[in-house]
Amino acid sequence: MTLRRSIAPLIALTTMLSMVGLGISGIAQAQTPRMIVTTSPKPLIETGQSEVHAVIQVETSPRYANKDVTIDSTQLQGACPGGIRFEYIPDEATSPLGQDNVIAVPLDNDGNATVVVNGYDCAPGTDAIEADLDAPPYLTAIGALQVRAPVTTHAGVAGYPNWEVETGGNSAVYTVFYVETNPNFSEQPVEISSNELESRCGLGWVWEPGNGGSWVAGTGTGMNAWTTLDDDGNAAFVFEGSSCAAGSSTVVAEAGGHTFISTYTVEAPKPTI
């Protein structure tokens, strides 16, 4: 009985120290700087002449607001001999700024940044996308862009990412819309429009069609962006807008004598991790 009484306090003390240690470890883990990179669509289906059109989102803490982050992908460069080009909309700008191979953009007040990447004559596969914080603590994050060869898909129109959180001091929106229809309509024209989405972006917007299509930019043009359906009956359109209001918008695509309608939703800027 005496032995048991002498051991009991020791066990209690050991348990308490272990719990304290776990608490300290949990606090340290919670304070570890974190940054992530995500890509949309995922997976991405090539359209046109093996083109890649994707949205890349970098998310980190608001403590790094207004610090630059550099985004690039040597793997995607190697997979796209036709070249890759990054785009983003600087604050107060009305149209995107593009740079080949690598781009540096500022994180917004919530620690987020978004860009578009376009690639041409690309091989399918998984390519690493790297983001590097250009200031202490010099965080690095890597995401994966999954690229699949052109293929026939289900008919419709959809935007990626949906429920997008606006980024930048200019509440910018970056989206890739896919229009998908029957291969029997390949080589025929396809149009896309969204009066609601366009009207939400007060400082300006642009539609960038893939496969050699015709750009449309500005407000109140009365024109729709258009391009040509590829051999699988698919097409991609990039939408970029500046100073956009949050909310849901109806998107309409016309292809092969059919009308496709979907809803795209934009959320106001906010911390995401």
N, C-alpha and C positions, 0 to 999 in steps of 0.2 A: 504493500500500500504506500509506503514511503517513497519507493522508487517511482511509482506512477505519478505521485504528486510532484516529484522533482522534474519529471520529463514533461509534464503538461505545460508549464510556463514556457519551456523551450520551444515546444511545438507551436504554441500561440504566437511567440515572438517571430519564429521563422515564417509563419503564415502571413503575419502582418507585413514583414519586410518584403515578402514576395509580392503582395498586393501593391505595396508602394512602388516596387520596381516596375510592375506592369503598368501602373498609372503613369510613371515617368516616361516609360517607353511609348505609351499611347499619346502623351502630350507631344513628345518629340516627333512621332509619326504624323500627327495632325499638323505640325508646323513645317513639315517638309515641303519645299516649293514644288509646284506641280504644273505641268503644261501638257496639253494633249493636242493632237492633230487628227481631224476627221475629214473624210472625203465623201462627196455625193455626185452622182448616184453610186451605189455600191451593191452589186457590181455595176460597172459601166459597160454598155454595149456600144461598140464602135458604129459610127454612121458614115455615110458618104464614102469617100476614098480613105477608109481606115482612120477616121478622125476621132479625136478624144476631146470632149468638152466636159469639164468638171468644176465643182465648187470645193475649195479647200478652206476649212475653218480652223483657226488656231485659238485655243481657249486657255487662259491662265488667270491669275489673281488680279483683282483691281489694284493691288499694290504696285504693279508694273505698268500702270496706265501711262500712255504717251511715249513709252520706250519702243524703239524699233525692233521688229522681228524680221529676220531674213528667211525667205522660203525658197527652196530649190529642190531639184531631183535629178541627180546624175543618171539614175536608172531610166527615168522617163526620157531624158535627152537621148540616151543610147537606143531606146526603143522606138523613137520617132525621128527618123532621118530627115523628115520634112520640116522639123523644128518644133519647139514648144514656146509658148508665149503666155506670160502671166499678166493679169489685168486687175486694177483696183481703181476706185474713184477717190481721189484726194478730197479733203474737206473743202467745201465751197466750190468744187468743180462740178460741171454739168455733164461731163463725159468721162469714160474710163481712160486711164493712163496705162500703156502696155510696155513691158520689158521682156526681152528674150532671156530664157534659161534661168534667171534668178531675179527676185524682187525683194526689196525691203519696204515694209509698211509699218506705220505706228499702231500700237495697241490702243484701243479706245479706253474710255474711263472705266469700263467694266473688265478690262484686261482681255478683250477679244479682238480678233482681226479676221477678215475674210477676203479671199481673192478668187478669181477664175483662172483656170489654166486651159489652154487650147493646144492640142498636139495634132500633128499631121503625118500621114503615112506611117502610122504606129503599129507595132507588133503587139499582139495580145500578151497578157502576163500580169504579174503583180509587181508594181513599182513603188519603192519607198519614197515618201515625201518628207523632207526634213525641214524643221523650223528651229531657228536658233535665236535666242534673245540676245540682242547686241549690247547688253549692259549687265552689271552684276545682278543676280548670281549666275548669269550666262547659261540659262536653262537650254536644254535641247530636247526636242520631242520628234518622234518619227511616226508617221501614219502610212497606211497602205492604200494605193490606188489600184483597184482590181479591174483590169481591162479585158473584156472578152471580144472575140471576133464577131463581125456582123452576123446577125441571125434573125430569123422571122420571130416576131413577138406578138403579144396580144394587142388588139386594136384599142386606141384611146389616146388621151393626152394627159401628161402628168408632169409636175414640177418637182425638182430636187435641189436642196432639201425642202421638204414641206414643213410648216411651222418654223420657218427660218427666223432667227433672232437678228435684228438689224445691228450693224456695226459701224464704227467710226463716229466722229463728231457730226457727220452729216446724215446719220440714220440711213446708211446705204443698204441696198438689197442686191443680192447676187443669186441668180437662179438659172438652172439648166432645165428647159422644157423638152420633153421627148414627145413627138407625134408619131404614132405607130398605126399602121394600117396593113392591108393585104398586099403581098408582093405583086399581085396582078396590076397594081397601080404604080409600080416603079417607073421612074422617069417622069412622072406627072407632077404638076406644081402642088405645093402645100403652103397654106397661109396660117398665121397665128396672130391673135390679138387679145387684148384685155383692157377695155376702156377703164375699168375700175382700178386695175393695177397701175396703169399709166397715170391716171389722175391722182393717185396717192403720192406720186413722186413729184413734188412741186418744183424742185430745182432742175429736174431733167431726167431723161431715161433713154435707153437704147436697146433695140432688139438686134442681136447679131446671129443671123442664120448660118448654119453649117452648109457644107457641100456647095459653096460658091453662090450662096443666095444674096439677096438684096437687103442691106441694112436699113433700118428706120430709126430715126432719133428725133428727140424734141417732144413737144406737146401740141396736140391739136393738128397733127399732120393730115389726118383723115386717110392715111395709108396703112396697110398691113405689111408686116414682114413676111417674106416668102422665100422659098427655096425649092429644090427638086427632091422628091422621094428617092431614096437609094434602091438598090436591087432587091432589098428585103422589105420595101415599103415603109421605111423609117426616115425620120429627120430629127435634127436637134437644133434648138434655138437657145441662145444665151440672153437673159434679160438682166440688165443692170440699171438701177435707179438711185437717185440721190435725193435726200431730204424727203423720205417716204413716210407716210402715216401707217401705223399698224392696223391690221384688220384683214378680213377675207375678201378675195376677189375672184370673179368668174373669168375663166380663161377659155377661149373658143378657138378651135382649129378646124380648118376646112381642107379635106384631102380626098381625092378619088370620088368626088360627089357625095361625101359623107361629112357630117358635122359632129365633132367631138367636143364635149364640155367637161370641165373639171373646176374645182375650187382650190385656190392657193392662199395660204394664210401666212401673214407676216406678224411677228411679235415685236414689241418695243424693246430697245436695248436693255440688257440686264446681265448681271454676273451669271455664268452658266456652270461653273465648277467651284 
